[in-house]
């Protein structure tokens, strides 16, 4: 099953729930990110 959850805050890529697995990150500041953008943001700001 593939269900659209929303779009990435940074790149607007569609983020899905695939067979019960959430294919993205919902951050503490209530933003939705794809894995790539979330990892990039952590590399740029390791304290955040």
SULLINWO-V824063 format. One record per residue. N is the residue number from 1. RES is the residue in one letter. SS is DSSP state (hx for helix, st for strand, lp for the rest). NEAR is the number of other C-alpha atoms within 8 Angstrom. D_LAST is the distance of its C-alpha to the last C-alpha in Angstrom with 1 decimal. Layout:
n: {N,N}
res: {RES,RES}
ss: {SS,SS}
near: {NEAR,NEAR}
d_last: {D_LAST,D_LAST}
//
This chain:
n: {1,2,3,4,5,6,7,8,9,10,11,12,13,14,15,16,17,18,19,20,21,22,23,24,25,26,27,28,29,30,31,32,33,34,35,36,37,38,39,40,41,42,43,44,45,46,47,48}
res: {X,X,X,X,X,X,X,X,X,X,X,X,X,X,X,X,X,X,X,X,X,X,X,X,X,X,X,X,X,X,X,X,X,X,X,X,X,X,X,X,X,X,X,X,X,X,X,X}
ss: {lp,st,st,st,st,st,st,lp,lp,lp,lp,lp,lp,st,st,st,st,st,lp,lp,st,st,lp,lp,st,st,lp,lp,lp,lp,lp,st,st,lp,hx,hx,hx,hx,hx,hx,hx,hx,hx,hx,lp,lp,lp,lp}
near: {6,7,7,8,8,8,10,13,8,6,6,7,7,10,13,12,13,10,6,6,6,8,10,10,10,8,8,5,4,6,8,12,16,13,9,7,11,10,8,8,8,10,7,6,7,6,4,4}
d_last: {33.1,30.6,29.1,27.0,24.0,22.7,21.2,17.9,16.2,15.8,19.0,21.2,22.1,23.7,21.9,24.5,25.3,27.6,30.1,27.8,24.7,21.8,21.1,17.5,14.3,14.1,10.6,10.1,10.5,13.8,13.5,15.3,14.5,16.8,15.7,16.0,13.8,11.0,11.4,11.7,8.5,6.8,9.5,9.1,5.6,5.6,3.8,0.0}
//
